[in-house]
């Protein structure tokens, strides 16, 4: 054995302090964007059945959520609206008194330093549950762009710091950038859902946002999970059209895509740790099958290691608590 030559990698793993010295990837509360589901009504704080720990919150409870986020070091939230009334063209998405617009104004008035990201889509607001204008059972691309731009401008007018379009129409970044610039919102950035797959991991979110399609599916505009090169083309297009951030959604099953997008582009990359990824861990933890804290922090670390600069995650509050205690 005395002549045996090999590398001794374990030398750098001998203690907690030594491992921390050479750790390559770190999580911080500032990395997280916390999703909020804001509903119309009063005194509503109702848990989403398929997402334990996630709640529908009415306007009168929004600041409690914001204050808690701030106390944990979370610097940004993304708002999803759940309106009472829906119609064929999702008019509440761009209404001046829409639920996201009201929530945005409230947050910016009471906690101006909190970064408000406005999800810009129509599916929660349409009576058919699709992300655009419908004609003869098809989602029309170009007429939808006008409504998306209108929605983005209304959200910027309400005070949103970042516009996050999630609809996957062709040209949506270009249309929204043009609309924002024409309305004078040159400095409002776009956090594009650049790579969004047609995924089965979205199920619990549709329960939370009341946004399930009433017919068909979204495969004609969201991406095929089998495709890699298509993701790179989508990201390229959004960069060329004026995106300021690139979201990859879902995150956990698409870490390979996230790394390729990060290596290809210099814009900040955002992982969306989606509802199905969240709920699977909650279900396993409730059954005592996993160590919830360790699994969640490992999962979030994997997203940062794969190239994410920011992570949209329903785990943001609990993960921030654990990080503070470390």
Secondary structure, DSSP 8 states (H G I E B T S, - for coil): -TT-----GGGGGSSHHHHHHT------GGGEEEEEEEESSSS-EEE-TTSTT-EEEEHHHHHHHHHHHHHTT--EEEEEEE-S--BTT-GGGS-TT-HHHHHHHHHHHH-TTSEEEEEE-STTTBTT--SSEEETTEEEHHHHHHHHHHHHHHHHHHT-SEEEE-S--TTHHHHHHHHHHHTT-TT-EEEEEEEEB--GGGHHHHHHHT---SSS-STTTSB-TT-SHHHHHHHHHHHHHT-SEEEEES-GGGHHHHHHHHHH--SEEEEEE-HHHHHHHHHHHHTTSS-HHHHHHHHHHHHHHTT-SEEEETTHHHHHHHHHH-
